[in-house]
Structure formats: structure tokens, C-alpha cells
Amino acid sequence: MISAAVLAFIILMFLGRIIGLPVAIIIVSGRSMQPTLWVGDLVVGVKEGFKVGDIVVWCLKPTFCVVHRVVEVRDGYIVTKGDNNPAPDPPVPRSLVEYRVVAVIPRYVWVPAVAAAFAAYVFKHREYFSRRRVATGDVAVLLLSSFIVFNAAVALLAPTYYPRGAGVLAVPQVELRSASLTGNGSILVKYVVRNTRLTSVAYCYLRLKGWGSVRCSARVVGGSEVLVTDVPQRLYEAMIENGSNPLLVGLVVNMLYGRVSGTYYVWCGWRPLRVRVSGGVVSIFNPNPAPLKVLIKIYTASKPGPANVSVEHVVMKPWGRMRLDLRRYAYASVRIVYRFRGREVVLQYGVRP
């Protein structure tokens, strides 16, 4: 009776995963968790909470399960990975997790123990088998049948290797749409995002020929765009003055179920200053999303002859405007000098009369 009860309990534990018991025994059938778990090892799983680093059993259906280690838990999903696998599994909902592994029975422990128990049982009941005149062939048939049943049980109850291409979620896809300057001098990188969303920026750098790499700050906007907000003005000034193009932006962006990295070229269509003179007023406009250094010389006089000269060094802000009112002078002219795309630009305007 005791032997029958023990056998019934063991069978029940093996069936625990299929019928949803709080505790279950599972046979390891793959090599993805080596050297932690080996083919033929038994794991004991219990229905309780888990955390990153725990080994869990998650199942798509009662006969299709995976025993892998949790490497990430986020937003109702988990990511697992076999210790012997080169990459993580596709994300799966937390609701698919059936058990947390709390104990391991190595194959080199339980297989000899079962064999010894079977031998002890046969030895104990040797007189019974002798009276029944059990032939050697009958024992061989019994062993073969037991082997077939055991292998069928392993095929049915053991976790199945999870094919990476058969994810329960659609594969996340992120592609570059555009990278361009904004009106305030920031850089906006737009992506085409499918089956995921961007969450945060892990790393950002800028690179310009002759300047090396510069760290930058960036943030995710709307789940599909990244805004680089602290582009150093000296880079823009060098680009406008020397005609350096393009600016290289490197990003490492976290997203749901993974991370995307890339380097993108930002081409800047720089335009010269716009100057307008009307009625003794000079209007200057910087049509670029970046600052521009300008030297302004103003010549004024009350009558023909020598003029007074004033010099101003101005940094025109992105999209900035400047207004010079010279209407109070009888004679006035303006000279504007700045470097633009590798050459010096000199503009001379007669303002008054």
C-alpha cells in the first residue's frame, strides 16, 4: 500500500503541470539551460511570485512549456533566456508563467534511485515472480514497455524548446524615417515604429569632422521620435562658417522588448543673412536654426566728409532678427561681415540719405 501511494503521488506530481496543481515536477528535455540544468534533470515548480534571475516555467499550452531564466520584467511582459542560448526569447505575457523553479533533482540522482528501487522491488518479490514462473522474455517485454511509456511521458510532459521565430507577440520593428534640424536648433530623429514603442534614450553623441565626438542629451517624444536638445552652439557655428556637413548623430534608444542603436546624418541647408534697407532702417534676419557670428560697422555723419565709425560684434540667434534705426543721421551706411560656408561674406549698404 505504501509503495502504491508513493507511486500515485509521483505520478500526480508529473501530471501537476497539465491539471494545474500548485506544485509540479517537470523533466528537462533541452540543452538551452546548460550547465544549470541538463537533459533528464527534474525541476520542482511552485505557483508563486518571481523576479529577475529566477528560473520559471511558462507555457503556451499544457504540453508546450519552457524552463528559462527571467532576464527582464516590464509592462505586463517578461523576457526569458536560456543560460546556454546566445540571445533572449521573444517577450511573453506574465500570465503565461505557471511555476517558479524551487528545486532541482539531477538525473544522476533520480535515475539510479529509480533503478535501485525497481531492483529492490523485484528482489523483494522474487518468490512471487518465481511462483508465477515469469520468464526472462516477459521481463524484457516489461522493461521495453516501461522504456516506451517513459519516453512518451518525457515527450508529453517535458518542456519543449521555444522556437525564436514563433513568438507570441509580433516582432518589434524600428526604422529611421528622418533626421533634421528643428526651428530652435534641436535635432529631431523620427522613426517608423511597429509592434513596440520607444521609452528612453540610453546614450547620445554628436560628431563633426574636425571636432571629434561630443556627448549630448536627448529624450523620447511620443513613443516614436527622439529630440536632441543640447547641441553645442560651437558645432553649429563651425558648420555655418566652414561649410562642414553633415553632422553625425549617434543614438542608443531603449524600447519595449529591446534596444535600437544607430548613427544618422543630419544635413543642414544653411542660408545667408537676409538684409533689408528701407527708410533709414536696416533689418537683419538669420534664416538658420543655429547662431551666426556677425561683425557690423556703422558709418554716420551730419554732413559729407569724414564719418564716425562704430563696431559691433553680434551673435545672431537662430531665426533671430536685428533692427538698426539710423534715421536720425543725415548720412549713414552699414558694412556687414560674416563667414559663411568657408568664405567671408561682405555686405555694404547705403542707408542715408
C-alpha positions as CSV (number, residue, x, y, z in Angstrom):
1,M,0.0,0.0,0.0
2,I,2.8,2.4,0.9
3,S,4.5,1.7,-2.4
4,A,1.3,2.3,-4.3
5,A,0.7,5.6,-2.5
6,V,4.2,6.8,-3.2
7,L,3.9,5.9,-6.9
8,A,0.5,7.6,-7.1
9,F,2.0,10.8,-5.6
10,I,4.9,10.8,-8.0
11,I,2.5,10.4,-11.0
12,L,0.3,13.1,-9.7
13,M,3.3,15.5,-9.4
14,F,4.3,14.7,-13.0
15,L,0.7,15.5,-14.1
16,G,0.6,18.6,-11.9
17,R,1.5,21.0,-14.8
18,I,-1.2,19.6,-17.0
19,I,-4.0,19.7,-14.4
20,G,-2.8,23.0,-12.8
21,L,-1.7,21.8,-9.3
22,P,0.2,24.2,-7.0
23,V,3.3,22.0,-7.3
24,A,4.6,20.1,-10.3
25,I,7.6,18.1,-11.3
26,I,8.9,18.7,-14.8
27,I,11.5,16.9,-16.9
28,V,14.2,18.9,-18.7
29,S,14.4,17.9,-22.3
30,G,16.6,20.5,-23.9
31,R,20.1,21.9,-23.6
32,S,19.3,25.6,-23.5
33,M,19.8,25.8,-19.7
34,Q,23.2,24.1,-19.5
35,P,25.2,24.0,-17.3
36,T,22.5,24.9,-14.8
37,L,20.0,22.2,-16.0
38,W,20.9,19.1,-18.0
39,V,18.7,16.9,-20.2
40,G,16.9,14.5,-17.9
41,D,17.1,16.6,-14.7
42,L,13.9,17.1,-12.7
43,V,12.8,20.5,-11.6
44,V,10.2,21.2,-8.9
45,G,8.0,24.2,-9.6
46,V,5.6,26.0,-7.3
47,K,2.9,28.6,-8.1
48,E,4.3,31.8,-6.5
49,G,5.9,35.1,-7.4
50,F,9.1,35.5,-9.3
51,K,11.8,38.2,-10.0
52,V,14.6,38.8,-12.4
53,G,17.2,36.0,-12.1
54,D,14.6,33.3,-11.1
55,I,14.1,30.2,-13.3
56,V,10.4,29.9,-14.3
57,V,8.2,27.7,-16.3
58,W,5.9,29.5,-18.8
59,C,3.5,27.6,-21.1
60,L,1.7,28.4,-24.3
61,K,-0.5,25.3,-23.7
62,P,-0.3,22.5,-21.2
63,T,2.0,20.4,-23.3
64,F,4.1,23.3,-24.6
65,C,6.3,24.9,-21.9
66,V,9.7,26.5,-21.5
67,V,12.0,26.4,-18.5
68,H,14.2,29.5,-18.8
69,R,15.7,32.3,-16.6
70,V,13.9,35.7,-16.2
71,V,16.1,38.5,-17.5
72,E,13.6,41.3,-17.7
73,V,10.1,42.1,-16.3
74,R,8.3,45.2,-17.7
75,D,4.8,46.4,-18.5
76,G,3.0,43.1,-18.1
77,Y,5.6,41.1,-20.1
78,I,8.6,39.1,-19.2
79,V,11.7,38.3,-21.2
80,T,13.5,35.0,-20.5
81,K,16.7,33.4,-21.7
82,G,18.3,30.0,-21.6
83,D,21.7,30.1,-19.9
84,N,23.2,28.4,-22.9
85,N,21.4,30.5,-25.5
86,P,23.1,33.4,-27.3
87,A,20.0,35.7,-27.2
88,P,16.8,36.1,-25.2
89,D,13.5,34.6,-26.1
90,P,10.7,36.8,-27.5
91,P,8.7,38.7,-24.8
92,V,5.7,36.8,-23.4
93,P,2.8,38.0,-21.1
94,R,3.4,37.5,-17.4
95,S,0.1,35.5,-17.3
96,L,1.8,32.6,-19.1
97,V,4.2,32.0,-16.2
98,E,3.0,28.8,-14.4
99,Y,5.7,28.0,-11.9
100,R,8.9,29.2,-10.3
101,V,11.6,26.6,-10.0
102,V,12.5,26.0,-6.4
103,A,14.5,22.7,-6.5
104,V,16.4,20.6,-9.0
105,I,16.8,16.8,-8.8
106,P,19.8,16.0,-11.1
107,R,19.5,13.0,-13.4
108,Y,22.5,11.3,-11.8
109,V,20.5,11.2,-8.6
110,W,17.0,10.2,-9.5
111,V,17.8,7.8,-12.3
112,P,20.0,5.5,-10.2
113,A,17.4,5.9,-7.3
114,V,14.6,4.7,-9.5
115,A,16.7,1.8,-10.9
116,A,17.7,0.8,-7.3
117,A,14.0,1.0,-6.2
118,F,12.9,-1.2,-9.1
119,A,15.7,-3.7,-8.4
120,A,14.8,-3.8,-4.7
121,Y,11.1,-4.3,-5.6
122,V,12.0,-7.3,-7.9
123,F,14.3,-8.8,-5.3
124,K,11.8,-8.4,-2.5
125,H,9.1,-10.2,-4.5
126,R,11.4,-12.7,-6.1
127,E,9.4,-15.6,-4.7
128,Y,6.3,-14.2,-6.2
129,F,7.9,-13.9,-9.6
130,S,9.3,-17.4,-9.1
131,R,5.9,-18.9,-8.4
132,R,4.4,-17.1,-11.3
133,R,7.2,-18.5,-13.4
134,V,7.9,-15.2,-15.0
135,A,10.2,-15.8,-18.0
136,T,13.2,-13.8,-18.9
137,G,11.4,-12.7,-22.1
138,D,8.5,-11.4,-20.1
139,V,10.9,-9.2,-18.0
140,A,12.4,-7.9,-21.2
141,V,9.0,-7.0,-22.6
142,L,8.1,-5.3,-19.3
143,L,11.3,-3.3,-19.4
144,L,10.8,-2.3,-23.1
145,S,7.2,-1.3,-22.4
146,S,8.4,0.8,-19.4
147,F,11.0,2.5,-21.6
148,I,8.4,3.3,-24.3
149,V,6.0,4.7,-21.7
150,F,8.8,6.7,-20.0
151,N,9.8,8.3,-23.4
152,A,6.2,9.1,-24.2
153,A,5.9,10.7,-20.8
154,V,9.0,12.8,-21.5
155,A,7.7,13.9,-24.9
156,L,4.4,14.8,-23.4
157,L,5.4,16.4,-20.1
158,A,8.9,17.8,-20.7
159,P,9.3,21.5,-21.7
160,T,9.6,22.0,-25.4
161,Y,12.3,24.2,-26.9
162,Y,10.8,27.5,-27.8
163,P,11.5,28.5,-31.5
164,R,12.6,32.1,-31.7
165,G,10.6,32.7,-34.8
166,A,7.3,31.7,-33.4
167,G,6.8,34.4,-30.8
168,V,3.5,35.0,-29.2
169,L,4.0,38.7,-30.0
170,A,4.5,40.4,-33.3
171,V,8.2,41.1,-34.0
172,P,9.1,44.7,-33.0
173,Q,10.4,46.8,-35.9
174,V,12.1,50.2,-35.8
175,E,13.2,52.1,-39.0
176,L,14.6,55.6,-39.5
177,R,12.2,58.0,-41.1
178,S,14.2,61.3,-41.0
179,A,16.8,63.2,-39.0
180,S,16.6,67.0,-39.3
181,L,17.1,70.3,-37.5
182,T,14.1,72.0,-35.8
183,G,13.3,75.7,-35.6
184,N,15.0,76.1,-32.3
185,G,18.3,74.4,-33.2
186,S,17.4,71.0,-31.7
187,I,17.7,67.8,-33.8
188,L,14.6,65.6,-34.3
189,V,15.0,62.0,-35.2
190,K,11.8,60.3,-36.4
191,Y,11.3,56.5,-36.6
192,V,8.8,54.2,-38.1
193,V,7.8,52.0,-35.1
194,R,5.8,48.8,-35.3
195,N,4.7,46.5,-32.5
196,T,6.6,48.4,-29.8
197,R,7.4,51.9,-28.7
198,L,10.4,53.9,-27.7
199,T,10.8,54.5,-23.9
200,S,14.1,56.3,-23.2
201,V,17.5,57.3,-24.6
202,A,20.4,55.4,-23.1
203,Y,23.2,57.2,-25.0
204,C,23.6,60.2,-27.3
205,Y,26.6,61.6,-29.1
206,L,27.4,64.1,-31.9
207,R,30.3,64.0,-34.3
208,L,31.5,66.7,-36.7
209,K,34.6,66.4,-38.9
210,G,37.5,68.1,-37.1
211,W,35.7,68.2,-33.7
212,G,35.6,64.5,-32.6
213,S,32.7,63.2,-30.6
214,V,30.6,65.3,-28.1
215,R,28.1,63.8,-25.6
216,C,24.5,65.1,-25.8
217,S,21.2,64.8,-24.1
218,A,18.0,63.5,-25.7
219,R,14.5,62.4,-24.8
220,V,11.8,60.3,-26.4
221,V,8.8,62.2,-27.7
222,G,5.5,60.4,-28.5
223,G,7.0,56.9,-28.4
224,S,8.4,57.2,-32.0
225,E,10.7,60.3,-32.0
226,V,13.9,61.4,-30.3
227,L,14.6,65.0,-29.6
228,V,18.3,66.0,-29.1
229,T,18.1,69.3,-27.2
230,D,21.6,70.4,-26.2
231,V,23.6,70.6,-29.4
232,P,26.6,72.8,-28.6
233,Q,26.5,76.1,-30.5
234,R,30.2,75.9,-31.4
235,L,29.3,72.9,-33.6
236,Y,26.7,74.9,-35.5
237,E,29.0,77.9,-35.7
238,A,31.7,75.7,-37.2
239,M,29.2,74.2,-39.7
240,I,27.9,77.6,-40.9
241,E,31.3,79.3,-41.0
242,N,33.3,76.5,-42.5
243,G,30.6,74.7,-44.5
244,S,31.1,71.4,-42.6
245,N,28.4,68.9,-43.4
246,P,26.9,66.7,-42.3
247,L,26.5,66.4,-38.5
248,L,26.5,62.8,-37.3
249,V,24.1,61.8,-34.5
250,G,24.6,58.6,-32.6
251,L,21.8,57.2,-30.5
252,V,21.1,54.1,-28.3
253,V,17.4,54.1,-27.6
254,N,15.5,51.8,-25.2
255,M,12.2,50.4,-26.4
256,L,9.7,47.8,-25.2
257,Y,11.3,44.4,-25.6
258,G,14.7,45.6,-26.7
259,R,17.0,48.4,-27.7
260,V,17.8,50.1,-31.0
261,S,21.0,51.9,-31.9
262,G,22.1,53.8,-35.0
263,T,24.1,56.7,-36.4
264,Y,22.3,59.2,-38.6
265,Y,23.4,62.1,-40.8
266,V,21.8,65.5,-40.4
267,W,22.3,67.7,-43.5
268,C,22.0,71.4,-42.8
269,G,20.8,73.6,-45.6
270,W,22.5,76.8,-44.4
271,R,21.2,80.1,-45.9
272,P,22.9,83.6,-46.0
273,L,21.7,86.5,-43.9
274,R,18.7,88.4,-45.2
275,V,19.2,92.2,-45.1
276,R,16.6,94.8,-46.0
277,V,17.1,98.6,-46.0
278,S,14.1,100.9,-46.0
279,G,13.6,104.5,-44.9
280,G,16.8,104.7,-42.9
281,V,16.2,101.4,-41.1
282,V,18.3,98.2,-41.6
283,S,16.6,94.9,-40.8
284,I,18.8,91.8,-40.5
285,F,17.4,88.2,-40.3
286,N,19.2,85.0,-39.6
287,P,17.2,82.3,-41.5
288,N,19.1,79.4,-39.9
289,P,18.2,77.2,-36.9
290,A,21.7,78.0,-35.5
291,P,23.6,81.1,-34.3
292,L,25.7,83.1,-36.7
293,K,28.6,85.5,-35.7
294,V,28.3,88.9,-37.4
295,L,30.6,91.9,-37.5
296,I,28.6,95.2,-38.1
297,K,30.3,98.5,-38.9
298,I,28.1,101.6,-38.9
299,Y,29.3,104.8,-40.6
300,T,27.5,108.0,-39.7
301,A,27.9,111.8,-40.3
302,S,26.0,115.0,-40.2
303,K,27.5,116.3,-43.5
304,P,29.6,115.0,-46.3
305,G,33.1,114.2,-45.3
306,P,34.7,112.1,-42.5
307,A,32.3,109.7,-40.7
308,N,32.1,108.3,-37.3
309,V,32.6,104.5,-37.1
310,S,31.0,102.2,-34.5
311,V,31.8,98.5,-34.5
312,E,29.5,95.7,-33.1
313,H,30.2,92.0,-32.7
314,V,26.9,90.3,-32.7
315,V,25.8,86.7,-32.4
316,M,22.6,86.3,-34.3
317,K,20.4,83.8,-32.6
318,P,18.6,81.0,-34.5
319,W,15.9,82.6,-36.5
320,G,17.0,85.9,-34.9
321,R,16.2,89.4,-36.1
322,M,18.1,92.7,-35.6
323,R,17.0,96.2,-36.4
324,L,19.3,99.3,-36.8
325,D,17.4,102.6,-36.9
326,L,19.7,105.2,-38.5
327,R,17.0,107.8,-39.4
328,R,18.4,110.4,-37.1
329,Y,21.6,110.7,-39.1
330,A,21.9,112.8,-42.3
331,Y,24.4,110.3,-43.8
332,A,24.7,106.6,-42.8
333,S,26.0,103.4,-44.3
334,V,26.4,99.8,-42.9
335,R,29.0,97.2,-43.6
336,I,28.1,93.6,-42.5
337,V,30.8,90.9,-42.5
338,Y,30.5,87.2,-41.6
339,R,31.9,83.9,-42.5
340,F,29.5,81.6,-44.4
341,R,30.3,78.1,-45.7
342,G,34.0,78.5,-45.9
343,R,34.2,82.1,-47.2
344,E,33.9,85.6,-45.9
345,V,30.8,87.5,-46.9
346,V,30.9,91.3,-47.0
347,L,27.8,93.4,-47.5
348,Q,27.8,97.2,-47.9
349,Y,24.6,99.3,-47.8
350,G,24.0,103.0,-48.1
351,V,21.3,103.8,-45.6
352,R,21.1,107.7,-45.5
353,P,20.3,109.7,-47.5
